[in-house]
């Protein structure tokens, strides 16, 4: 099997996958749009993969190959789509998504890291033809019941699989109210997971539409608090997370007592769609000082923001780790702080 995750999250998700019984991570890479994590999974333990809220998509593998075996699309398609190896993955697909019967509809999604030897579209056509030869009753369609993905996850290395998931896996059943630029639920789930075991209220002082708050409740935090300077964001969060304690507030002057939050998890408002008052470094220094004030000693602060200069970090916070990510076509960073 293999999993697709947000670019940059593969090392963190792989660590969580390795903790699941019967799961072994065998390789990982990047196919140009997503990080891919290749897995060996005991069949009786496959259900455990669905418990990870940080995975965007899951696939059952049908085959893999290398460009070194013949760098032509038809040869690659023939090597990954072999009739003698399809019974098990098709059985896993049907157990998850329903019986294979009659003229099943299918489509192929292809991703390659370079197009010097052939185009991505040529590989897609070759895979479509290979499937048609082995399954003549299947019909090409878009959308389709079966999605066959083939991705070059490392230079020269390709893997193909049947998609087992749908949009609900990456969107976590969606939000009542959507807002432009809202954080991906899978990233929010990872951020909440990095905050540690639930201990006291979890605060998001720039809560937007409430994605982090929703993931915190799903992770077992008994109380969540959201603040945002934009009253429209607070209204959206109230619709999406009715049980959260919400109010309009500036992250630089949070209306909460000192050490009143067990953890702070937030996607700080940096990016093209946001304008900050004053200098970016001045705004960030003020925000971090307040975040440090309201977090209890020993608690964690998990932030998503491209850069945090050392000069903006208050004495109350100590950086313990950072992970670069790509979101909405922009490079950002996931920061982990310890409240000293």
Helices and strands as residue ranges (DSSP letters): E 2-5, H 10-18, E 23-30, E 35-41, G 43-51, E 57-66, G 67-69, H 73-80, G 83-85, H 86-97, E 105-111, H 120-134, E 139-140, E 146-154, E 157-163, H 167-171, H 185-194, E 202-204, H 211-218, E 224-228, H 231-240, E 245-248, G 251-253, E 261-267, H 280-294, E 295-304, G 310-312, E 317-327, E 330-339
